[in-house]
Amino acid sequence: MYLSIPNSKINEASDSYRSRRQQQMLLFLICASTTILTSRSAYRSTVSRQFIPRFFQGNHSPPTSYNFTADAAVAVGTGTLLAGSVSGMLITGTCWILDISSFKEFGWKMKSLMGGNNVKEIIVDQESLEIQQGLNNLLQGKIDLD
């Protein structure tokens, strides 16, 4: 009734599993710290570029020394860094939770989560087959649209 696995195999598997999980955790922590540093940098750059008028100075128009091009370039760069770091944190966190370390494992995991293990058992109706064949013929150049 019980599965007999030697203790050496269990110990080897647990060491490799621990190192794999530690690598996933470190990748997530690196991406999270990058996100924190980037968001702090974005906050500082936003606050430093804020126009605060002095006493009796009009606040209806920005100062003449203001450079709109540099401000736009900084905004694009900061936004790109924030988007990249948050995306990296999201991806590495999801891979850490789902225990995924490669693209192949991601494909296998998504296939199993979406019920793709039994693809051969799916019955396709005639209309879907005709549409699929028509698209395949179109992509292969067998159908001329002229």
Summary of the structure (lengths in Angstrom):
residues: 146
radius of gyration: 27.5
end to end distance: 68.1
largest distance: 87.1
contacts: 279
relative contact order: 0.09
helix: 72%
strand: 0%
